[in-house]
Each structure stands twice: as C-alpha cells, then as structure tokens.
Amino acid sequence: MFLFKKSAPLIIVFVLTTIFILTSTHTLETYKISSELLIGSNLFFFLLSILSISIQYKALSNKNPNVFIRSVMIGMILKMFSTAIAVVVYFFQSGAHFNKRGVFISLFFYLIYLATEVLTVMKLNKKSNA
C-alpha cells in the first residue's frame, strides 16, 4: 500500500500508455510497429522505475545526502544498462523480424518514465525535507 501511494504517477503513466497501445493496435500494425514489443517495453520500464523509486525513497530517510545522490546514480545506471541489454537481447532474438520503429517508440517510453520518476522523487524529497 505504501509503495502504491508513492508510485501513483508511475501507475497512471503505465495504465494510460497501455490503454493507448491497446486501442491503437490496428494503427500500429499499419506502420509495422509491434504492439507486443510496446506492451513488453512499457511493463519493463514500469518495473524498472518502481525499483528505482523504491531505492531512492529508502535513501531519502538517510541523514547523509550523499546516500541519496548515490541511489539516484544507481537507478540511472541500472535503467541504462538494463535497457541496453534488453535491446541487444531483442536484436539477437528477433533476427530478421527486428522492429526498429518499435524500439524507438520504446525508448520514448524510457523518457516518459524517466520524467515521471524525476517528478515523483522531487515531490518525495520536498516532503522529506519539510
């Protein structure tokens, strides 16, 4: 329940993005964009963001401000390397069916989740300092 309240903006972004993908499946197929890839990447970035926010929230309670800075850096590195590994694995697994457009849209999801996570952590930081 506690994590749910703190990550509500991420949940909203996840639900809205999923609804958008599911309602525009026909249009995506017209442009040869894999809706399955988009659903998978949406879930992937949602879970990574939840993990990152939980790490950062835990660090907010520490009196040493360097702990929070390190947790932000760990979250960024975790997401960047996980994303790079996921794209490489998808490239080798899909072979000739590699969907460039789907990967680029998925990387746009990365930016959306990053912005949402930054805003959420900034709110949490203000509340913990008050």
Contact map, one row per residue, 1 for C-alpha under 8 A:
1111100000000000000000000000000000000000000000000000000000000000000000000000000000000000000000000000000000000000000000000000000000
1111110000000000000000000000000000000000000000000000000000000000000000000000000000000000000000000000000000000000000000000000000000
1111111000000000000000000000000000000000000000000000010000000000000000000000000000000000000000000000000000000000000000000000000000
1111111100000000000000000000000000000000000000000000000000000000000000000000000000000000000000000000000000000000000000000000000000
1111111100000000000000000000000000000000000000000000000000000000000000000000000000000000000000000000000000000000000000000000000000
0111111100000000000000000000000000000000000000000000000000000000000000000000000000000000000000000000000000000000000000010001000000
0011111111100000000000000000000000000000000000000100100000000000000000000000000000000000000000000000000000000000000000010000000000
0001111111110000000000000000000000000000000000000000000000000000000000000000000000000000000000000000000000000000000000000000000000
0000001111111000000000000000000000000000000000000000000000000000000000000000000000000000000000000000000000000000000100010000000000
0000001111111100000000000000000000000000000001001100000000000000000000000000000000000000000000000000000000000000100110000000000000
0000001111111110000000000000000000000000000001000000000000000000000000000000000000000000000000000000000000000000000000000000000000
0000000111111111000000000000000000000000000000000000000000000000000000000000000000000000000000000000000000000000000000000000000000
0000000011111111100000000000000000000000000000000000000000000000000000000000000000000000000000000000000000000000100100000000000000
0000000001111111110000000000000000000000011001000000000000000000000000000000000000000000000000000000000000000000000000000000000000
0000000000111111111000000000000000000000000000000000000000000000000000000000000000000000000000000000000000000000000000000000000000
0000000000011111111100000000000000000000000000000000000000000000000000000000000000000000000000000000000000000000000000000000000000
0000000000001111111110000000000000000000010000000000000000000000000000000000000000000000000000000000000000000000000000000000000000
0000000000000111111111000000000000000010010000000000000000000000000000000000000000000000000000000000000000000000000000000000000000
0000000000000011111111100000000000000000000000000000000000000000000000000000000000000000000000000000000000000000000000000000000000
0000000000000001111111110000000000000000000000000000000000000000000000000000000000000000000000000000000000000000000000000000000000
0000000000000000111111111000000000100110000000000000000000000000000000000000000000000000000000000000000000000000000000000000000000
0000000000000000011111111000000000100000000000000000000000000000000000000000000000000000000000000000000000000000000000000000000000
0000000000000000001111111100000000000000000000000000000000000000000000000000000000000000000000000000000000000000000000000000000000
0000000000000000000111111111000000000000000000000000000000000000000000000000000000000000000000000000000000000000000000000000000000
0000000000000000000011111111100000100000000000000000000000000000000000000000000000000000000000000000000000000000000000000000000000
0000000000000000000000111111110000000000000000000000000000000000000000000000000000000000000000000000000000000000000000000000000000
0000000000000000000000011111111000000000000000000000000000000000000000000000000000000000000000000000000000000000000000000000000000
0000000000000000000000011111111111100000000000000000000000000000000000000000000000000000000000000000000000000000000000000000000000
0000000000000000000000001111111111100000000000000000000000000000000000000000000000000000000000000000000000000000000000000000000000
0000000000000000000000000111111110000000000000000000000000000000000000000000000000000000000000000000000000000000000000000000000000
0000000000000000000000000011111110000000000000000000000000000000000000000000000000000000000000000000000000000000000000000000000000
0000000000000000000000000001111111000000000000000000000000000000000000000000000000000000000000000010100000000000000000000000000000
0000000000000000000000000001111111100000000000000000000000000000000000000000000000000000000000000010110000000000000000000000000000
0000000000000000000000000001100111111100000000000000000000000000000000000000000000000000000000000010010000000000000000000000000000
0000000000000000000011001001100011111110000000000000000000000000000000000000000000000000000000000000010000000000000000000000000000
0000000000000000000000000000000001111111000000000000000000000000000000000000000000000000000000000000000000000000000000000000000000
0000000000000000000000000000000001111111100000000000000000000000000000000000000000000000000000000000011001000000000000000000000000
0000000000000000000010000000000001111111110000000000000000000000000000000000000000000000000000000000011011000000000000000000000000
0000000000000000010010000000000000111111111000000000000000000000000000000000000000000000000000000000000000000000000000000000000000
0000000000000000000000000000000000011111111100000000000000000000000000000000000000000000000000000000000000000000000000000000000000
0000000000000000000000000000000000001111111110000000000000000000000000000000000000000000000000000000000001001000000000000000000000
0000000000000100110000000000000000000111111111000000000000000000000000000000000000000000000000000000000001001000000000000000000000
0000000000000100000000000000000000000011111111100000000000000000000000000000000000000000000000000000000000000000000000000000000000
0000000000000000000000000000000000000001111111110000000000000000000000000000000000000000000000000000000000000000000000000000000000
0000000000000000000000000000000000000000111111111000000000000000000000000000000000000000000000000000000000001100100000000000000000
0000000001100100000000000000000000000000011111111100000000000000000000000000000000000000000000000000000000000000100000000000000000
0000000000000000000000000000000000000000001111111110000000000000000000000000000000000000000000000000000000000000000000000000000000
0000000000000000000000000000000000000000000111111111000000000000000000000000001000000000000000000000000000000000000000000000000000
0000000001000000000000000000000000000000000011111111100000000000000000000000001000000000000000000000000000000000110010000000000000
0000001001000000000000000000000000000000000001111111110000000000000000000000000000000000000000000000000000000000000000000000000000
0000000000000000000000000000000000000000000000111111111000000000000000000000000000000000000000000000000000000000000000000000000000
0000000000000000000000000000000000000000000000011111111100000000000000010011000000000000000000000000000000000000000000000000000000
0000001000000000000000000000000000000000000000001111111110000000000000000010000000000000000000000000000000000000000010001000000000
0010000000000000000000000000000000000000000000000111111111000000000000000000000000000000000000000000000000000000000000000000000000
0000000000000000000000000000000000000000000000000011111111100000000000100010000000000000000000000000000000000000000000000000000000
0000000000000000000000000000000000000000000000000001111111110000000100110010000000000000000000000000000000000000000000001000000000
0000000000000000000000000000000000000000000000000000111111111000000000000000000000000000000000000000000000000000000000001001000000
0000000000000000000000000000000000000000000000000000011111111100000000000000000000000000000000000000000000000000000000000000000000
0000000000000000000000000000000000000000000000000000001111111100001100100000000000000000000000000000000000000000000000000000000000
0000000000000000000000000000000000000000000000000000000111111110101100000000000000000000000000000000000000000000000000000000100100
0000000000000000000000000000000000000000000000000000000011111110000000000000000000000000000000000000000000000000000000000000000100
0000000000000000000000000000000000000000000000000000000001111111101100000000000000000000000000000000000000000000000000000000000000
0000000000000000000000000000000000000000000000000000000000011111100000000000000000000000000000000000000000000000000000000000000000
0000000000000000000000000000000000000000000000000000000000000111111100000000000000000000000000000000000000000000000000000000000000
0000000000000000000000000000000000000000000000000000000000010111111110000000000000000000000000000000000000000000000000000000000000
0000000000000000000000000000000000000000000000000000000000000001111111000000000000000000000000000000000000000000000000000000000000
0000000000000000000000000000000000000000000000000000000000110101111111100000000000000000000000000000000000000000000000000000000000
0000000000000000000000000000000000000000000000000000000100110101111111110000000000000000000000000000000000000000000000000000000000
0000000000000000000000000000000000000000000000000000000000000000111111111000000000000000000000000000000000000000000000000000000000
0000000000000000000000000000000000000000000000000000000000000000011111111100000000000000000000000000000000000000000000000000000000
0000000000000000000000000000000000000000000000000000001100100000001111111110000000000000000000000000000000000000000000000000000000
0000000000000000000000000000000000000000000000000001000100000000000111111111000000000000000000000000000000000000000000000000000000
0000000000000000000000000000000000000000000000000000000000000000000011111111100000000000000000000000000000000000000000000000000000
0000000000000000000000000000000000000000000000000000000000000000000001111111110000000000000000000000000000000000000000000000000000
0000000000000000000000000000000000000000000000000001101100000000000000111111111000000000000000000000000000000000000000000000000000
0000000000000000000000000000000000000000000000000001000000000000000000011111111100000000000000000000000000000000000000000000000000
0000000000000000000000000000000000000000000000000000000000000000000000001111111110000000000000000000000000000000000000000000000000
0000000000000000000000000000000000000000000000000000000000000000000000000111111111000000000000000000000000000000000000000000000000
0000000000000000000000000000000000000000000000011000000000000000000000000011111111100000000000000000000000000000000000000000000000
0000000000000000000000000000000000000000000000000000000000000000000000000001111111110000000000000000000000000000000000000000000000
0000000000000000000000000000000000000000000000000000000000000000000000000000111111111000000000000000000000000000000000000000000000
0000000000000000000000000000000000000000000000000000000000000000000000000000011111111100000000000000000000000000000000000000000000
0000000000000000000000000000000000000000000000000000000000000000000000000000001111111110000000000000000000000000000000000000000000
0000000000000000000000000000000000000000000000000000000000000000000000000000000111111111000000000000000000000000000000000000000000
0000000000000000000000000000000000000000000000000000000000000000000000000000000011111111100000000000000000000000000000000000000000
0000000000000000000000000000000000000000000000000000000000000000000000000000000001111111110000000000000000000000000000000000000000
0000000000000000000000000000000000000000000000000000000000000000000000000000000000111111111000000000001000000000000000000000000000
0000000000000000000000000000000000000000000000000000000000000000000000000000000000011111111100000000000000000000000000000000000000
0000000000000000000000000000000000000000000000000000000000000000000000000000000000001111111110000000000000000000000000000000000000
0000000000000000000000000000000000000000000000000000000000000000000000000000000000000111111111000100000000000000000000000000000000
0000000000000000000000000000000000000000000000000000000000000000000000000000000000000011111111100100000000000000000000000000000000
0000000000000000000000000000000000000000000000000000000000000000000000000000000000000001111111100000000000000000000000000000000000
0000000000000000000000000000000000000000000000000000000000000000000000000000000000000000111111100000000000000000000000000000000000
0000000000000000000000000000000000000000000000000000000000000000000000000000000000000000011111111100000000000000000000000000000000
0000000000000000000000000000000000000000000000000000000000000000000000000000000000000000001111111100000000000000000000000000000000
0000000000000000000000000000000000000000000000000000000000000000000000000000000000000000000001111100000000000000000000000000000000
0000000000000000000000000000000000000000000000000000000000000000000000000000000000000000000001111110000000000000000000000000000000
0000000000000000000000000000000000000000000000000000000000000000000000000000000000000000011001111111000000000000000000000000000000
0000000000000000000000000000000111000000000000000000000000000000000000000000000000000000000000001111111000000000000000000000000000
0000000000000000000000000000000000000000000000000000000000000000000000000000000000000000000000000111111100000000000000000000000000
0000000000000000000000000000000110000000000000000000000000000000000000000000000000000000000000000011111110000000000000000000000000
0000000000000000000000000000000011101100000000000000000000000000000000000000000000000000000000000011111111000000000000000000000000
0000000000000000000000000000000000001100000000000000000000000000000000000000000000000010000000000011111111100000000000000000000000
0000000000000000000000000000000000000000000000000000000000000000000000000000000000000000000000000001111111110000000000000000000000
0000000000000000000000000000000000000100000000000000000000000000000000000000000000000000000000000000111111111000000000000000000000
0000000000000000000000000000000000001100110000000000000000000000000000000000000000000000000000000000011111111100000000000000000000
0000000000000000000000000000000000000000000000000000000000000000000000000000000000000000000000000000001111111110000000000000000000
0000000000000000000000000000000000000000000000000000000000000000000000000000000000000000000000000000000111111111000000000000000000
0000000000000000000000000000000000000000110010000000000000000000000000000000000000000000000000000000000011111111100000000000000000
0000000000000000000000000000000000000000000010000000000000000000000000000000000000000000000000000000000001111111110000000000000000
0000000000000000000000000000000000000000000000000000000000000000000000000000000000000000000000000000000000111111111000000000000000
0000000000000000000000000000000000000000000000000000000000000000000000000000000000000000000000000000000000011111111100000000000000
0000000001001000000000000000000000000000000011001000000000000000000000000000000000000000000000000000000000001111111110000000000000
0000000000000000000000000000000000000000000000001000000000000000000000000000000000000000000000000000000000000111111111000000000000
0000000000000000000000000000000000000000000000000000000000000000000000000000000000000000000000000000000000000011111111100000000000
0000000011001000000000000000000000000000000000000000000000000000000000000000000000000000000000000000000000000001111111110000000000
0000000001000000000000000000000000000000000000001000100000000000000000000000000000000000000000000000000000000000111111111000000000
0000000000000000000000000000000000000000000000000000000000000000000000000000000000000000000000000000000000000000011111111100000000
0000000000000000000000000000000000000000000000000000000000000000000000000000000000000000000000000000000000000000001111111110000000
0000011010000000000000000000000000000000000000000000000000000000000000000000000000000000000000000000000000000000000111111111000000
0000000000000000000000000000000000000000000000000000100110000000000000000000000000000000000000000000000000000000000011111111100000
0000000000000000000000000000000000000000000000000000000000000000000000000000000000000000000000000000000000000000000001111111110000
0000000000000000000000000000000000000000000000000000000000000000000000000000000000000000000000000000000000000000000000111111111000
0000010000000000000000000000000000000000000000000000000010000000000000000000000000000000000000000000000000000000000000011111111100
0000000000000000000000000000000000000000000000000000000000010000000000000000000000000000000000000000000000000000000000001111111110
0000000000000000000000000000000000000000000000000000000000000000000000000000000000000000000000000000000000000000000000000111111111
0000000000000000000000000000000000000000000000000000000000000000000000000000000000000000000000000000000000000000000000000011111111
0000000000000000000000000000000000000000000000000000000000011000000000000000000000000000000000000000000000000000000000000001111111
0000000000000000000000000000000000000000000000000000000000000000000000000000000000000000000000000000000000000000000000000000111111
0000000000000000000000000000000000000000000000000000000000000000000000000000000000000000000000000000000000000000000000000000011111
